[in-house]
Amino acid sequence: MNTTKSLTLLLVITLIFAALAWPAFAEDAAVEEQQSMLYGTFWSLAPPIIAIVLALITKEVYSSLFIGIISGALLYANFNPLNAFTAMFTEGFIPSLADEWNVGILIFLVVLGTIVCLMNKAGGSAAYGKWAAQKIRSRKGAILAAFGLGVLIFVDDYFNCLTVGNIMRPITDNHRVSRAKLAYIVDATAAPICIIAPISSWAAAVTGVVEGYDGFELFVRAIPYNLYSILTIIMIIFITLMEIEYGPMRKHELNAILYGDLYTTPDRPFEGQDGEASTGKGKVIDLIIPVLILIVLCILGMLYTGGILEGEDIIDAFANCDASLGLSLGSTVALILIIIYMLARKVLTFNECMGCFPEGFKAMVPAILILTFAWTLSGITGLLGAKEYVNGIFKGGAANLLVLLPAIVFAVAIGMSFSTGTSWGTFGIILPIVTAIEGLDSELLIITVSACLAGAVCGDHCSPISDTTIMSSTGAMCNHINHVQTQLPYAMTVAAVSFVGYILAGFVHSAWVVLPVSITLMLGVLYLIKLMTSDKKVSLNAKVNA
């Protein structure tokens, strides 16, 4: 779609949206204490839906998010243009950039970009790539190596997304794995791994929003029922070993294998930046040591913010930690130590180290822009009463369908997380509702809590305005919309099987039954997909060897 058609489409959709929403407002809509006339209705989810639809249609994320923000501001200001324009900044951009959590993530992004630049310029990344090229001799090996590294970095999904992509990108490029496939592997081993890891920032977040129960115990008991996360991990292994690709991802993989085109589309974000990795004189140790320093100090930073120095044990410290602050503190100390290490090794000069600061920041600008827009859109959506709308859905009768409650909660969590782009915000809203429902026995409560967590991860996994989706694109240096479009069929396949699993779980309150049946169904569906696609194209692996 060319630029003129895209802009025209954006304008038409905005005008249609305005025409549909306008009749709902009274003439004297402007009031001193601002609140939308459509507060707490379905319209509260309209701005993110508009942004998502436009992003998928136009394949351009910045303008799509901005249109979503504008539509949300107009709804919030009851279509008073001046108030809407003011609200975009006073209630949108400025609060999102002043939020302590968001600022911490931005600091972490910039520091991590600088560390990656240091490793590239020193030659550590290039040396690791050459070493790995000798050890990893196939596409399967490269993909499974990326998957394995993602599993190992289970402490935090943000850290996972950026670290795995940056480390594994030269290796997957060498074996002609498309950037879209790398982004999928990164994204699918971030949140799905963290949400089933007892020691992680996600476990801490879940523990913090559950009242009236032992949150950590609830989280651990819910792990076997977290079907989406477990099935996603199994799916990655199975499709890699069985060489199964379908949907838009197949086109990206075939282009990478046949023509060496890792991007498929004309937009090639960060192209050429990888070339800096070969200019240094470093060795493999100059990548491994900085990464270990970063991992250890980020973990220590999270434990510090959780009160480990005040006598808290490790589990409680993780449960009470501020992941954003912890990552900022840990990564900053790591950056200082890594610079000292590079100078001591004499692989970089002081001026070269300092030059990595603006270069690292520049590399993270696309992610920072998209995150800023996404946070602003999420904030305005909250002002429109999205939380109250979701509460109303449950109070409207979903809680009375106890047998189907896990499946219903799973579907609602997917919808909310996809629309708002936040999994933490989703289970932060839904979990208190779930735990307050009367008449749930202990096992059904565990299943429903797990369904909420799984749905939140699934929606977040699919959403183009999710911060982890954005960071996965950034870490893999993949066009963001390409990542979203290629990942969606894979995620929806797992979601469909998980939904069936949660229906079964509502009747059979046993993980020993639900999990094996769900895994069997997942593998059966994937094998059926392989049979349906195998006669159309020859083996991907055969094309690599050709």
Order of alpha helices (4+ residues) and beta strands (2+ residues): alpha-alpha-alpha-alpha-alpha-alpha-alpha-alpha-alpha-alpha-alpha-alpha-alpha-alpha-alpha-alpha-alpha-alpha-alpha-alpha-alpha-alpha-alpha-alpha-alpha-alpha-alpha
